[in-house]
């Protein structure tokens, strides 16, 4: 006879297995979408990348659009958390500029390294507008956070100038991300990250250093 506690635990184990399978499917979809584009990607290819049958995939997602939406939601949630870690505990005025740059850059780099398909996927022209739009509020919030940093450290700077400076700083960061992600983990990536931070420091220091 099965113990009561064992019977109660069985649904939890099934739920945990289901969550792991969904996560595996989303991981595989990120690879396939980034490699083939949204239009050419198929659920068969995603299932093969995940190491499961198409029938197993359909137990969790009705179609490709549902997979893409779930992937977009996961990316946005993780990116929002990275931005919060980067900015919410940063002392804009008290800390040295190098420490501020470290605090801002490191969590967002970690997100991009962990999710190498994010930029490749959402930058593609064939992604549905509803999915690419999902990340826009987060990007707008990032601009506001960087601008708030500039205001805190250079309150006398005109509004137009600080908006432009925030945009340029973000562009410097984003233009370096492909190099960071492509670099081998270890000394090579560390060197690229140091160059990224040095570029940001040289741009920002004359105004907010």
N, C-alpha and C positions, 0 to 999 in steps of 0.2 A: 504494500500500500504506500502511495506517495505521500510524504509528509506535507502538512498544510503549508509550511513555510516554503517548501520546494515548489509547490504548485503556484504559490503567489509570486515566486521569483521568476517563473518561466516567462510570463508576459514581459517582464523587464528585460530579460535576456534577449527576447525576440525584438523588442524595441531598440535595444542597443545595437544588435546586428543590423537592423534596418537603417539606423542612423549612420552606421559605418559604411553600409553599402551606398547610401545616398551621397555621402562625402566622397567615396571612391568615384562615383559617376560624375560628380561635379569636378573633381580633379582631372578626370579623363576628358571632360568636355572642354576645360580650359586649354588643354593641349591641342585638341582637335580643332577648336574654333580658331586658336591662334595660328595653327599650321595651315588650315585649309580655308579659313574664312567662314562666316556664318552661312552664306548661301550654299556653299559646296559641302559643308559638313553634313553628315547623316547620323541618325541614331545608331545605325549599324556600325559605323566607324567609332562612335563614342563607346558603344558596348564592347567592341573589340579592344579598344584602348583600356577599358576598365577590367577586361578579362572576364566578362559575363556574357550571357546570351541576350539578344534583343528582347526576348520575352521577360527576362528578369528586369531589364531596364524599365519596361513598360509597367511593371508593378509599382514603380516609384514615380515615374514621370510620363505624362500622357503623350508628349511630343517634344520636338526639338525646342520649340518656343518656351515651353515650361522649364526645360533644362536651362536655357539661356537666362530666363528671368530669375531662377533660383541662384544661378551663378552670379548674376549681377547683384542680387540682394546680399549674397555672401561677401563679395568684394567690397560693396559699399559699407557694410557693417564693420569689416576689418579695417578699411581705410579710415572710417570715422574714429575708431578706437586708436589707431596710430596717430591721428592728428590730435586727439585729446591727450595722449601721452606726451606728444611733442610740445604742446603749448600750455596745457592747463596748469602744470606745476612749474612753469618757467617764470623766474623772477626777472621781468623785463629790464628793470632799471638797476637792480642790485648786483646782478651777476656780470662777470667779465664776458666780453663778446665771444671769445672762444668757447666758453662754457655754454652760452646761449645757443650758439651754432651746433655744438655737439648735441644738446638736448633737443633741438628742433629736427636735425637731420637724421639722427640714428634710428628712431622708431619708424620713420617713413621709408628709409632705406631697407630696414628689416622687412617691412611689408612687401616692398617690390622684389626683394630677393626671394622671399617665401612664395610669392605669386608672380613668377616670371611671365606668365601669360597675360597679366592684367593690361599692361600698356599696349602690347601687340593686339590684344583682342578688342579693346574699346577704342583704339585709334583707327580701326579698319573702317573703310567707307561702307562696307556691306552690312554692318550691324544695324538692326532695327533702331529707329530713332528713340523709341521708348526705353530701350536698354541703355544706350549711350547717354541719354538724358538723366538716367538714374544717378550718375556720379557728379552731375553738374552742381547740385547744391553743396556737395562736400568740397568741390573745388572753389566755389564762391566763398565758403566759410574759411578755407585756407587763405585766400587772398585777404579776407578781413582780419584773420589772426596775425598774418605777417604785417599788415598795415598797423595793427594795434601795437605790435612790437616797436615799429618805427616811431609811432606817435609817442610812446612811453619814453623812448630814449632821445628823441629829437622833436619835442613838442612845438618848436618854433618853425618847423619845416612846413611850407604851404601844402594844402591838401592835394593838389594835383601832383606835386613832386613826390609825396609819400606814396600815392597810389601807383605812380609810375615805378618808383623804386621797388615796391612790393612785387609788381608784375615782373620786373626784370630779374629780381632775386629768385622768384619761382621758376622763371624760364631757365636761368642758369642751372638750377637744381634739376629740373626735368630733362634738360638736354644732356646731362651727365648720367642719368639713370640707366640708359641702355649700356653704357660702358661698365657701370658698376655691376649690373646683372650679368653681363657677358664675361666678366673677369672670373678667373678661377678663385674659389674660396681659399682664403689664406693671405699670404703676403701680397699677391697681385691685386686682389680686391681691396685690401687695406690701403695700398698705394693709391688706387684710383679714388677711394673715399677721401684720403688726405688731400688730393688735388682738388676735389670738389669743394671741400671745406675751405681750402686756401683761396679758391676763386671767390667764394661767397664772402670770406673775410676781407679780401682786398676790395671788393665792390662796396661792402657795407661799412667798413671801418671809418672812412673819411667823414661819414655822416653820423653814424650811431655808435662808433667805437668808443 
